[in-house]
Amino acid sequence: MVVQILLAVAGLVVLTFAADHLVLGSSRLAKRIRISPVVVGVVVIGLGTSAPEFLVSGVAAARGDTGLAVGNIAGSNILNLTLVLGIAALAGSVAVTSQVIRREVPLAVGAVVLFSFLAWAGLRPITGAALAVTGVGAIFLLLGWARQGRSNEEIADDAVEFTHAAAQIDVPVAPSRLPAWFEPIRATLGLAGVLAGAQLLVSNASAIAEDLGVPQVIIGFTLVALGTSLPELVTTVQAQRRGESDLVVGNLFGSNLFNSLIGGAVVGFASGSAAPARAAVALSVTMILTAGLAWVLLRRGLALTRVEALALLAAYALTMPLLLST
């Protein structure tokens, strides 16, 4: 058991390190071949930062550990809008523009609702295809919004700042001194590292669940989801310290959108028709309720207070006994 826990932690470390370099390598490569900063910000960075959830759940589903696969995505969706958002609001008021509340947030909530229903019905190739098509449509919609007026400039600035930054776990080296051929190698090695870390994490998390005699969905919802959501937690805390509340909200709801649509599609394709991945009614309802709660609290005054932050943290604390009772 101790060895399996250590190996799972090692897999998580490799996953986090490799995902960081996958996103940076892909972003810088896209910039070098003159892809629009808006595309880099919305697609490359947005999808890349959710790579740990996609690949961990995809690997788990391909291994037949469907409970772990669904639990990871569901847990990340719930954790992002309760624990992570609550921690950010405790550090300071999280304000958001009415435009984000009217457009991006409802789109993300709709994605969570769709994933919840399809996960309850069973994620298989046909539902995976439906989620993939919806995900592509959502990406084009986000790109269209991003190109309009002020948001285009903000996303472009964020993308340029990100691609000029050093990796969070990397030794700080000025990117301008790196040769052009290094970025595709960085991205390729990052992808390989994410796959290896995901395999290490999933195999040992599955073994831990079996040894403890608990359902895989519980391990996926707690340990695996918390681990794969660490990048969102770090990014959120950093953005909140800089006073970029819109970035906090956009990062968390955007993560849920990509998790639900693209991550759900990956799980559906990897599961196959014979053994579809399913979510219990309680888990599906909890995903919808937590997304709705965060949306309602933000709509009230376009900001989250510390009292409301405590409500979100309490909501996260209540999810575990609810799932254990099912």
N, C-alpha and C positions, 0 to 999 in steps of 0.2 A: 504493500500500500504506500509506504513512504517513498519507495523508488518510483512508483507510478505518479505520485504527486510531484516529485522533483522533475520527472520527465515532462509532465504536463506544463509545469512552470517554464521549463526550458523551451518547450514548443511555443509558449506564449511570448517569451522574450525574442525568439527567432522571428516569429510572426510580426511582432511590432517593429523590430529593427528592419526587416526586409520590406514591409509595407511602406515604411517611411521612404526608403530608397526607390521603391517601385513608383511611388507617386512623384517624387522629385525628378527621377530620371525621365519618366514619361512627360512631365510638364516641361522640362527643359528641352527635351527632344522636340516636342510640339512647337515650342517657341522658336527653336533653331530652323525648323522647316516652315516658319512663318504662318502657323495656324493662329487664328484670331484669339486674342486674350480672353474674349468672352467664352469661346469654345473651351479654352484651357480651363477657365474658372468653373464653368458649369459642368462640363463633361469629364475632362481628364482628372481634375482635382476632386470633383464631386463623386465620381465613380471610384476613383482610386482610394480615397479615404475610407470607403465602405468595403474595400477589397477583403479585409480580414473576415467580415461577416459572410460575404459571398462564398469565399473559398472554404472556410471552416464548415459552413452548412452544406456546401456542395460535396466536399469530401465525406462528411458524415452520411449524407443521403446515399452517395455511391457505395459506401461500406454497408448500407442497410441500417445504419443508426438514425432512422428517420425522426425519432423522438428528440434526439440531440440536435438534429438539423433545424427542426421547427422551433424547438425551445430556444436555440441561440438567436434566431431572428426575432421571435416574439419577445424574448427577454431584452434584446437590444432596443426594440421599439418602445417597450414599457420603461426601461431604465433611462433612456435618453430624455424622455419628457417628464420624468418624476425625479429620480435621484440626481442626474446630471443638471437638469434645468433648475431643480431646487437648490443644489449647491451653488450654482451661479447666482441665483437670486438672493441667497443668504449673504454672498460677498458684496452685493450692491444691487440696487434696483435695476431690473432688466426691462428696458424700454424698447419699443418696436414701432415702426411706422405703420400707418393705417394701410398703406399700399401692400406691405408684406402680409398683413392680416387678411386683406381682401383677396390676395392672389396665391402666394406661395404656400401659406399655412393651410387653407382649405384643400389645395391640391394634395398636400402631404397627408392630411387627415383622410381624404378620399382614398388615397392609395392604401393606407392602413386598413380602412374598412373593407376594401376589396380583397386585400390579402387575407384578412381575418375570415371572411366568408369562404373563400376558396380553400384556405388551410383547413377549415372545419369540414368542408366537403371532401377534401383530399387533394394534395398536390401531386399531379401526374403530368405527363408530357402535354396533354391538351390544355390543362389549366396553366402550365408553365408557358405555353405559347401565347395564351391570352394575356398573361402578366407581362411577357416580353414585349408584345405589341403595344400594350398600354404604357409600358416603361419608355419605349422609343417615342411614343406620342408625347409623353410628359416631358422628355428631354427637349424635343423640338419646341414645345410650349414655353419651357424655361428659357431656351435660347432666344425665342421671340421677345419675351418680356425683358430679358437682359439687354437686348439691343436697343431698347426704347429709352431714350433720354438719359437721365442721371444714373440709373442703375447700371447702364453699360459702362460708364466711366468708373464707377465704384468696383465692379467686378473685374474690369481690366486692371485697375490699380492693385486689387488683391492678388490677381494672378501673377502680375509682374513682380510684386513683392515676394510672393511665395517662391517663384522660380529663381529669384536671386538669393534666397536664403540657403543656409547650410542645413543639412539634415539634422533633425532633433537629436539623434543619437550618434551622428557622424562627428568626426573630428572637424572643427570649423576650418574649412579651406575656401578661399575666395573662388566662387564658381567661375569667374571670368578667366581664371588661369587653367581651368580644366580643358583638355582637348575635346573637339567636337565628337570624336568617336567614342568618348567615354560614356556619354549618356545612354545610348542604346544598350551598352554592356551593363550599366548600372540598372536599367529597367529590367533587362532579362534576368540578371542575377537576383534582383528584388522579387520578381515573379517566382523564380525557382525557390527562393528562400521562403516566400509566403506559402507555397504549396507544401514544402517540407515541414515548416512550422505547423501548418494546419493539420497535416497527417499525424505529427507527433502529439499535438494537443488532443485531437479527436480520439485517437486510438487509446490514449491513456485516460482521458475523461470517461470514455465508454467503459473501460476496465474498472475505474473507480466506482462508477454507478453500479456496476454488477457486484463488486465486492461489498458495497454498502447496502445493497438490496433496495435501492431507490430507483424510481423511473428515470430513464435517460432525459426526459423533458425537464426534470427538476435540475439536473446537473447542467443541462444546456441553458436553462433559464437563469441560473445563478452564476456558477463559476465561469463557464465558457462565455456567456453573454457579457459578464462584467469584464472579463479579460479582453474580448474583442472590442468593447466600447471604451477602453482606456484612451485610444487616440482622440475620440470625441471629448472625453472628459478633460484631457490636457489642453486641447484646442479651445474648449469653452472657457476654462479658467484663464488662459492667456488672453483671449479676446475680451473677457469681462474686466480683467485688470487694466486693459488699454481703453476701456470705456466703449468698446464696439459691440453694443447690445444687439444690433441688427444682425451682426455676424454670428452671435451666439444663437439666436433664434433660427436664423437661416441654416446654420450648420446642423442643428439638432433635428429640425423638421425635414431638412433635405436628406439627412442620413436615414430617417424613417421612410422617406419616399423611395430612395434607392434600395434600401433593405427590403421593403415590401414588394416592389415591382421587379427589380432585377434579381435580388436575392431569392425571392419567391420563385422566379422563373428558373433559376439555376437549380433549386431544390426539386422543382417539378420535373425538369428534364433528367436530373440525376436519379430520381426515385424510381422512375419507370411505372408502367401501368399495373404491374402485378402487386406491388407493395407501395401504394401511395403514402406520402407523408401527411399526417393528420394532426390537427390541433384540437384539443378538447374544447367543449363549449365555454367553459370557464375562462380558458386562456384567450380565446377569440374575443369574448365579451370584455375581458380586462384590457386587451389592446385597444379596443374601440373606446372604452370609457376613459382610459388615461389620456388618449389623444384628444378626446372631446374636452376633458377637464382642463388640460393645458391651453387649448384653444379658447375656451370660455374665460379663463382667468386672464389671458392676454387681451381679449376683446374688451373686457370691462373698462380698463383705463389705459389700454395700450402700454401697460407696464406690470411687472410682478413685484409685489412688496415682500418683505421678509415673512409676514404672516402667511401670505399665499405660498411662499417657498416652503414653509413648514407643512402646509396642507399637501403639497406635492410629495414631500418626503414621507409624510404619514401614509399617503396613497401607495407609495412603493412598499412600505413596511407591511401594509395590509395584503399585498398581492401574494406573499408566500403562504400564509395560512389558508388563503382561498384555494391556491393550487394544491396544497397538501391534502386538502379535504376532498378533492375530486378523485 
